[in-house]
Amino acid sequence: MIAAVKPAGSSSDAEVDALERVAERLAGFDTRVSAEWLDGWLAALASGPVRPPADEWLALMLDDTFD
């Protein structure tokens, strides 16, 4: 029998709500942003072999939104 892999941790309702609020605020500047998009982008960043500094990945994530 194969054992199920237990997730490292789950987000609390408060954490999910906070992510949704951030996504809603960012969507005011760029309509492409949603909680799902933001979650996917951050998951991809976290799964990479190297964690770049925040000033690098924030600029990439939001592209020219604030130009």
KAFENMO-V478127 format. One record per backbone hydrogen bond with DSSP energy under -0.5 kcal/mol. NH is the residue of the N-H (numbers start at 1). CO is the residue of the C=O. E is the energy in kcal/mol with one decimal. If there is no record, write none. Layout:
((NH CO E) (NH CO E))
This chain:
((6 4 -0.5) (16 12 -2.2) (17 13 -2.6) (18 14 -2.2) (19 15 -2.2) (20 16 -2.3) (21 17 -2.2) (22 18 -2.2) (23 19 -2.5) (24 20 -2.4) (25 21 -2.1) (26 22 -2.6) (27 23 -2.4) (28 24 -0.7) (28 25 -0.8) (29 26 -1.8) (30 26 -1.8) (33 30 -1.9) (38 34 -2.8) (39 35 -2.6) (40 36 -2.4) (41 37 -2.5) (42 38 -2.5) (43 39 -2.3) (44 40 -2.4) (45 41 -2.1) (46 42 -2.5) (47 43 -1.6) (48 44 -0.6) (48 45 -0.9) (52 50 -0.8) (56 53 -1.4) (57 53 -1.8) (58 54 -2.7) (59 55 -0.8) (60 56 -1.6) (61 57 -2.8) (62 58 -2.2) (63 59 -0.6) (65 62 -2.8) (67 64 -1.5))
